[in-house]
Structure formats: structure tokens, C-alpha cells
Amino acid sequence: MKSDSRLEKVLAAGKFAVTAELGPPQNADPEAIRKKAVGWASAHRFGGASPTLRSCVDGANITDNQTAIVRMSSIAAAAIAISCGVEPVVQMVCRDRNRIAMQSDILGAAALGVKNLLCLSGDHQKFGNHPQAANVFDIDSVQLIAMVRKMRDEKRFLCGDPIKEHEPRLFIGAVENPFADPFEYRVLRLAKKVEAGADFIQTQCVFDVEKFARWMGLVVKEGLHKKVYILAGLTPVRSHKALVYMKNEVAGMSIPDELIRRMESAGEPKEEGVKICLEMIEQVRNIEGVAGIHLMPIGWESITPVILERAGLLPRPEV
Ligand SMILES: Cc1cc2nc3c(=O)[nH]c(=O)nc-3n(C[C@H](O)[C@H](O)[C@H](O)COP(=O)(O)OP(=O)(O)OC[C@H]3O[C@@H](n4cnc5c(N)ncnc54)[C@H](O)[C@@H]3O)c2cc1C
């Protein structure tokens, strides 16, 4: 094993993995993380068998100032999640730190018990609440992946200096958007991330299962599904308005009109959103090369255990 990550163990055992987003608050309240984590970690439903398995997910993604809006540090929030029995996947973007700060934070995260790191470019600051901020982008997402692998496997910092002991043993993730243009370029981009050292991939939200299946077809054709675990990103939506917003305002999204109509005519939009998500879980599970799902219920994290229970994905396997 490359790390001591539960997520890695689940995937390596060939089990269908489940990760979900757990967003840090826009304040310094540790309870905001604890409430969500404890809500996911009911001892009665999920944790009876083992004190280390207290969560309804195999990894909780802690976002890094997502949409470039200032939030509690993903590493600090991850340490709180760990204290609640939830294994975090720390997200790290290239927008806000140079290579010195990143390597320092990687060491710090590993020292705090973090075992999974998701390497991203990051949303541009112009979308967030500090549009005048300077961005860094000292290295890009592919270089970040390679840097983490070098620290773990070669026990060296990016400059080549040795990490004499206690190298960070992290399970390395990256993201990919199967829907951004040009379509054929997406698999090439994925291949670069795999080559750099990505162990797992979480995709942008899948609403267009047909296009996702086509992308997976190309992934399988290139044999990439044998080199990296692919988790399909899924977002349950609460309203017709939210879906229309994503279609019109979020770049690189593919949302079929049929889904928009379905949400528009729904008597109970929240229930319809859950039903759509459950149908998609079923559909992506049957696509060759899909190793799990990554739930991103933007601002609706309480729905995560409900969806997983109804999808028959609970309790999570012992590994
Ligand atoms: C699951 C998930 C979680 C996310 N979490 C966060 C978060 O916590 N915080 C946050 O700020 N953002 C987050 N994002 C946003 C993400 O960082 C941005 O959407 C980013 O544009 C894509 O990230 P990436 O790491 O895949 O970028 P990259 O793969 O590095 O690519 C960034 C963009 O630039 C394009 N590109 C890169 N290189 C080239 C090139 N040589 N020529 C042409 N085009 C190029 C890519 O095609 C892509 O569209 C998340 C996205 C996803 C899908």
C-alpha cells in the first residue's frame, strides 16, 4: 500500500468506494465541522463494529477555499474531522500558495493524521470574495501531484533535498472534468495526471450520464482505469433553480434539458433531486472502470447518509 488510507484500502479491495464533500465554514467555529462529521458518524448505524469505522463515507473531502471564497483551512478542518472518526481527503489548490508553503502544509497535514490529498488548480479568484487577490500558481495541478509523489516515494522535496525520515505517506488524488471542451483532450489531461502519480480521480458533477459513459469508454480504451481509481462525482440538487443556475453559470457543466424539465415539474423537488441522484448512482455503477462515487451536495451535506442508505451503500465495508 502507498499509504495507510482507508480509502486506498477500500479501493484496493475492489469495493465500490464512497467519498463526499464536507465543506469548512466561513468562520472559526470547530462545531460546524463536528456537527457534520458526527452526523455522518452515528455509532449506532455505522460504527458499532469498529471504532475506526465511524463514518458513512470512506473519505470526506474537505474543500480548499472553494469558489475562491475564504473558509476555514482545509487542513485544520481535516484535523477536526479526524477527531470525530471521519477520514478526510484534504483538498489543496495551487492558487494560494507557492511550493514552499505547499510542501510545508503537506508535512503538517500528514503529521496531523491526514492520509489522502486531492491536488487541484483551484477556482480563479475572480469568482470569489477577493477578486483583487494575487494568485500564485507557482506550480500547476500536475506538478503538485508529481511533487507529492516525489515526497512520498522518493523521500525528497521538490528541490531534491532528502526527507530523511517520516516522509508524508499520502494517497494522491486529482480531479477531471469529462464535460469540458475539447472533449477528446480530457482523457489526455487525465493521462498526464496519472503519469504524474495520481492514485485516484474524482470527477466534476455528472448529470449527463451518456457523455460520462462516452468519456469512460475513452478512459478504458487507453487502459487508464487500470492505473487509477475513478470516482464519479454526483450532486443531488434541491431545486429546479439550482440546476438551472449550474447549467447557465458554471463553466464546463453538461446538464440535459430533460433533467431540468423533470425538476421543474416535480411536486417535491428535494425528493426528486434525491431520486435522480439514486438513479445516477445505479447508472454509473454499471459503467466499466468506475470504482466509486464522490457526492458533492453543495450546502446540503445532511442528505449524504440518506442517499447512501437508500442506495444500499451502508454500512461501509470493514477493511
Ligand atoms: C471535485 C472537484 C473539487 C473541487 N474543489 C475545489 C476546491 O476545493 N477549491 C477550489 O478553489 N476549486 C475547486 N475545484 C475547482 C477546480 O480546481 C477548477 O474547476 C479547475 O479549473 C479545474 O481543476 P483541475 O485541478 O482539474 O485543473 P487542471 O487540470 O489543472 O486544469 C485547469 C483548467 O485549465 C485547463 N488547462 C490546463 N492546462 C492547460 C493547457 N496546457 N492548455 C489548455 N488548457 C489547459 C484545463 O483543461 C482545465 O480546464 C474543484 C473541482 C472539482 C471537479
The ligand as a Gaussian input file, in Angstrom:
#p B3LYP/6-31G(d) Opt

LIG

0 1
 C      -14.313000      17.567000      -7.474000
 C      -13.832000      18.987000      -7.543000
 C      -13.458000      19.646000      -6.382000
 C      -13.003000      20.964000      -6.434000
 N      -12.618000      21.584000      -5.284000
 C      -12.120000      22.835000      -5.294000
 C      -11.663000      23.479000      -4.107000
 O      -11.704000      22.921000      -3.021000
 N      -11.189000      24.738000      -4.210000
 C      -11.143000      25.415000      -5.400000
 O      -10.707000      26.561000      -5.419000
 N      -11.535000      24.820000      -6.552000
 C      -12.032000      23.551000      -6.529000
 N      -12.431000      22.936000      -7.695000
 C      -12.357000      23.705000      -8.940000
 C      -11.175000      23.304000      -9.809000
 O       -9.922000      23.491000      -9.215000
 C      -11.288000      24.129000     -11.071000
 O      -12.506000      23.756000     -11.697000
 C      -10.177000      23.939000     -12.047000
 O      -10.458000      24.732000     -13.187000
 C      -10.054000      22.522000     -12.520000
 O       -9.232000      21.902000     -11.615000
 P       -8.078000      20.950000     -12.063000
 O       -7.242000      20.681000     -10.915000
 O       -8.665000      19.807000     -12.807000
 O       -7.350000      21.838000     -13.073000
 P       -6.340000      21.451000     -14.199000
 O       -6.412000      20.065000     -14.688000
 O       -5.040000      21.885000     -13.695000
 O       -6.853000      22.389000     -15.348000
 C       -7.404000      23.674000     -15.124000
 C       -8.058000      24.112000     -16.406000
 O       -7.089000      24.596000     -17.271000
 C       -7.099000      23.834000     -18.453000
 N       -5.722000      23.640000     -18.841000
 C       -4.726000      23.235000     -18.052000
 N       -3.585000      23.176000     -18.746000
 C       -3.893000      23.573000     -19.988000
 C       -3.130000      23.742000     -21.168000
 N       -1.823000      23.484000     -21.209000
 N       -3.771000      24.186000     -22.263000
 C       -5.075000      24.455000     -22.248000
 N       -5.843000      24.324000     -21.164000
 C       -5.250000      23.882000     -20.046000
 C       -7.740000      22.532000     -18.115000
 O       -8.316000      21.901000     -19.240000
 C       -8.764000      22.952000     -17.104000
 O       -9.935000      23.400000     -17.729000
 C      -12.926000      21.647000      -7.675000
 C      -13.303000      20.980000      -8.855000
 C      -13.756000      19.674000      -8.797000
 C      -14.158000      18.982000     -10.066000

